[in-house]
Amino acid sequence: MNNNDILIRLRYALDIKDTDMVEIFRLGGVTVTKEELQRMLSKPENNSNIDSEDEFIAADDMKNCNNYMLESFLNGFIIFKRGKQELQPGQTQKQVFMINNNKAVNNVFLKKVKIALSLTGEDMLDILNDAGANLSNSELSAVLRREGQRNYKECGDRYVRKFLKGLAIRYRNK
């Protein structure tokens, strides 16, 4: 999965409007116009099924969403859902960008969506289970660890697809 595919599926799953998407990017520190957003979210003609397990194929005029833009969007999504967190006296600014390479994108995505939606580990397991992915608590914990920690496990595209499908089942059917 590429970053554009993640954005498209997240937008669908949570039914986020274009104006909210532009605002979320702004909160994350990236200025995106509505036209650029629509080019980022444009679906290719030959792959119209958003729930498809097939590989995502970008359209020719699609605006690429790089790792910085995706993580800025996720940071903005946390602020959009939970509000801006004020620093306590003596507290330093935390590192907000955690994506060091393309392998870390899926792990960071799951962590930040978990924070933004105030999900517990059990909630995440239920969402994954709704989509047909059976994970144990320890497997989920390994995926949510920081890269470099002892039991860290890289998250594959399959789990992100299943998680987004589970979010769609949970949030679109309300």
Secondary structure in CASP SS format (residue, H / E / C, confidence):
PFRMAT SS
TARGET T0000
AUTHOR 0000-0000-0000
METHOD secondary structure of the structure
MODEL  1
M C 1.00
N C 1.00
N H 1.00
N H 1.00
D H 1.00
I H 1.00
L H 1.00
I H 1.00
R H 1.00
L H 1.00
R H 1.00
Y H 1.00
A H 1.00
L H 1.00
D C 1.00
I C 1.00
K C 1.00
D H 1.00
T H 1.00
D H 1.00
M H 1.00
V H 1.00
E H 1.00
I H 1.00
F H 1.00
R H 1.00
L H 1.00
G C 1.00
G C 1.00
V C 1.00
T C 1.00
V C 1.00
T C 1.00
K H 1.00
E H 1.00
E H 1.00
L H 1.00
Q H 1.00
R H 1.00
M H 1.00
L C 1.00
S C 1.00
K C 1.00
P C 1.00
E C 1.00
N C 1.00
N C 1.00
S C 1.00
N C 1.00
I C 1.00
D C 1.00
S C 1.00
E C 1.00
D C 1.00
E C 1.00
F C 1.00
I C 1.00
A C 1.00
A C 1.00
D C 1.00
D C 1.00
M C 1.00
K C 1.00
N C 1.00
C C 1.00
N C 1.00
N H 1.00
Y H 1.00
M H 1.00
L H 1.00
E H 1.00
S H 1.00
F H 1.00
L H 1.00
N H 1.00
G H 1.00
F H 1.00
I H 1.00
I H 1.00
F H 1.00
K H 1.00
R H 1.00
G C 1.00
K C 1.00
Q C 1.00
E C 1.00
L C 1.00
Q C 1.00
P C 1.00
G C 1.00
Q C 1.00
T C 1.00
Q C 1.00
K C 1.00
Q C 1.00
V C 1.00
F C 1.00
M C 1.00
I C 1.00
N C 1.00
N C 1.00
N H 1.00
K H 1.00
A H 1.00
V H 1.00
N H 1.00
N H 1.00
V H 1.00
F H 1.00
L H 1.00
K H 1.00
K H 1.00
V H 1.00
K H 1.00
I H 1.00
A H 1.00
L C 1.00
S C 1.00
L C 1.00
T C 1.00
G H 1.00
E H 1.00
D H 1.00
M H 1.00
L H 1.00
D H 1.00
I H 1.00
L H 1.00
N H 1.00
D H 1.00
A C 1.00
G C 1.00
A C 1.00
N C 1.00
L C 1.00
S C 1.00
N H 1.00
S H 1.00
E H 1.00
L H 1.00
S H 1.00
A H 1.00
V H 1.00
L H 1.00
R C 1.00
R C 1.00
E C 1.00
G C 1.00
Q C 1.00
R C 1.00
N C 1.00
Y C 1.00
K C 1.00
E C 1.00
C C 1.00
G C 1.00
D H 1.00
R H 1.00
Y H 1.00
V H 1.00
R H 1.00
K H 1.00
F H 1.00
L H 1.00
K H 1.00
G H 1.00
L H 1.00
A H 1.00
I H 1.00
R H 1.00
Y H 1.00
R H 1.00
N C 1.00
K C 1.00
END
